[in-house]
Amino acid sequence: MKNKFVKWLSLPYAFWSLAFIIIPLVMVFYFGLTDKTGKFTFANILSISLPVHFKSLLIALLLSFISTVICLLLSYPLAMILSSLNSKNNKLMILIFVLPMWMNFLLRTLAWQTLLENEGVINTILRTIHLPALKIINTPYAIVFGMIYNFLPFMVLPIYNVLCKIDKNLLNAARDLGANEVQTFLKVTLPLSVPGIISGITMVFVPALTTFVISDLLGGSKILLIGNVIEQEFTLNSNWHLGSGLSIVLMLFIIISMIITAIFDKDGEGSAL
């Protein structure tokens, strides 16, 4: 009786998975592996080798890599500070840090477009205090900035989660054995936090690689990432076959990231939840 009840409870999840995960994936693979006549082909996937597509992929990989590295460099010290706070202050700081994520992703990006534009808030303040204006909007720097701002919490939370789980007795034992703070960090803290680092890298790199909204708004549509190319193939050119083929290429990067995460985080310790 209990098993039947559990099965009935799982029906909404099964329906959701079928309607919004399995069927869309089947459609992407169908369109990606066929031409307009319905004939099987690899041409849509191999079109990634075309100069315009390959360049967009390389730019997306480069900007995603830069954003991920900067997020890691900013997140690790912040996660260490948060994990060292007492419980009351800890929860408050986490809430303050996560609060912007409750706002719509598009609205957050639009806000930074207003701040960074040539006649925006930041440049107005700089001119008021007689400092040179920043020409950052519609450049790769603005896109990287947008990626860092939007995806930084996805790096902080997994690392913070792992650091909180480290047994403090291990750190004390290392110090008792003569290790200084740097040695304790390199020999104990850093190796134990690898699952969180790998999880954070995956959670930042994958959405940064596939994004198109940030490059549209902060890059002024002047810098095409592979996400922009795919979005244009679906919306402007109505070429679902080519768009799906390029999407399959991006899926390969996602699968590789999932495999790496599974290897280094077998127990799910780097989960942000």
N, C-alpha and C positions, 0 to 999 in steps of 0.2 A: 504493500500500500504506500509506504513511504517512498519507494523508488519511483512509483508511478507519479506521485505528487511532484517529486524533483524533476522528472522528465517534462511534466506539464509546465513547470516554472521555467524550464530551459527553452521552451518554444519561442518566446519573444526574441531571445538572443539568437536562436537558430534562424529565425526569419530575418532579423537585422543582418546577420552575417551573409545570408544568401542574397538579400536584396541590395546591400550596399558594399559588399566585399567581393563575393564570388562572381556574381553576374557582371559587375563592372570589369573585373579582371579578365573574365572570359571574353568580353566585348573588346577590350584593349588588345588581347592576343589575337583575336579573330581579325580585327581591322589591321593590326600591325603585320600580320603574316599573309595578308591577301592584297590584291590590287583592286581597282575599281570594278573589275569584271568578276571578282570573287575568286580569282585564280591564286593559288599558293605561290608566295614569293618571299625572298629575303631582302628585296630591294629597299623596302622601307627602313629596315634596321641598318643596312649597309650605307644608307644615305648619310649616316653620321660622319662618314669619311669625306663628304663634300666640304670644301673649304669654309663656307659660311657656317655650316653646322659644327664642324670640328673646332673652328675658332671660338664659337659660342660656348662649346663644352669646355675648352681649355680656360677661357676667361672665368667661367662659373667655377671650375675646379680651383683655380688660383685664388679668387676672391673668397671662396668657401674655406680654403685652407688657411688663408690669412686670418679670416674672422674666427675660425676655430682655435687657432694658436693664441690669438689675443684674448679670446674668451677664457681659455685655460689659464693663461698667465694672470688674468684678473680674478678668476673664480677660486683658484686654489688658496691663495692667502685669505680671501674673504670667507671661504668655507672653514678654514682653520680658526679664524676669529669667531665665527658664529658657533662652532662646536665647542669653543672654550668658555663661552658665556654661561651664566647660570640659567636655569630652566625658564624663569620668568622673562628675563631680558632676551633670551634666545628666541622664544616664541614670538615676541613683539617684533624683533628684527626680521625674522623670517616672514611675518605677515606684511611688514612694510616693503620688503624686497619683492614679494610675490604679488602684492596688490596691483601693480600696473598690468599684470597678466590677465586680470579680470576684465580689463577693457578690451574692446574689439581690436584685433590685430591691425585692421585697415585704418582705424581711427588713430592708433598709436603712430603708424607710419605717416599718415597725413599731418599729424601734429608736428613731427620732425621736419616734414617738407616746409611747413609754415615757419618753423624756427630757422632753418638753414638757407632758405632762399635769399637771393641777393638783396631784396628789400625786406627781409624778414626780421624777426625779433632780435636775433643775435647780432646781425650786422647793424641794426638800428642802435643797439646799445653800444657797440664798438665805435660807431661814428660819433655818438654823443660824448664819449670820453676820449675822442680824438685818436682812435687807434684804427689801423687799416682794416678794411672789411675782408671777410673770408669769402673766397670763391670756391666753395666746396660742393654746392648743389650741382646736379647733373654731371658728377664725376665718379670714378670708381671709389674714391674716398667716402663719398656720401653713402654709397651702397654698402660698403664695409661697415660704416658707422651704423646704418640701419640694421644690418645683420647682427652686429654685436649687441645693440640695444634690445632687439626683439628676442634673441636666442640665449642671452647670457644666463637667465634663470635656469635654463635647461642644462647648463654646465654646472652651476653652483649646487643645485639640489642633489644630484647623484653623489658628488664628491662630499658634500656635507653629510649625507646619509651614511656613507661609508666611514667617514672620520668619527661620527658619533658612536659607531659600533666597535671601534677599536678599544680593546681592553686597556684601561689606564695602567694596570699592573705591568703590562708589557713595557710600557714607556718607563715606568719606575725601575723595572728590573734592568733595562738597558743603562739607565743612569747609575744604578748601584754597581754595575759591572765596569764603570769608568767611562762610558760614552758621554761625550758632550752633546749639546743641543743639535748641532749640525749632524753629527754621527747618528744620533737617535732618529732624526728626521730621515736621513738617507737610508739607514739600515732597517728601520721599523715602520715609521709612519708612511713613507712614500710607497714601499712595496705593498703594504696592506691596503693602500688606497687606490691601487691600480684598477680594480673592478669599477670603481666610481669614475675614474678618469676615462676609461674606455667607453663606459656608458654615456658619459657627458659628451665626449668627442662625437660619438655616433648621433646623439640627440641634437647636436648643433650642426654637424657637417651635412647630414642628409637634408634637413629642411633648408639650409643655406644653399645647397647645390640645386634644389628643385624650385626655389622661389622665383616668382616673376613680378609680384606686387611691389616689392622693395625696389627692384631695378627700374620698374615703370615709374614709380613716384619720385624716388630720390635720384635716379639716373636719367630722368627725363626721356626715357625710351631711346636714348642715344647709345646706350651700352646694352647690347643684346646678350643675355645669358641663355643657356640652353632651355631654361624654363620659359623664357619669353618666346623663343622659336616655337616650342610646342604649343604654347597658348595661342600664338598667331595662326598656326596651322589649323587649330580647331575652330577658332572664332572668326578670323578674317578670311582665310583661304578655304575654309570648310573641307580641308583635306584630312579626314579622320584617319586615313590609312597611314600617311606619313607621320602625323602627330602621334599615333599609337606606336608606330615603329620606333620613333625617338624616345617615347616613354618607356618602352621595353629596355632600351639601352640604359636609361636611368635606373630602372629596376635592378639591373645587374649590380650597380653601385650600392643600392640599398641592401641587396642580398649579401654582398660581400661584407658590408658593415654589420649586418646581423650575425654573420658567421664569426667575425672577429669578436663581437660582443659575447657570443655564446662560448667562445674558447676562453676568454679572460674573465668572464663573469658567470661561471657555471651555476652558482648558487643564487644568482639574482641579487647579490648584495648591493650592486650599484643602482638598483631601482630607486627612482625619485619618490616613489610612493611609500 
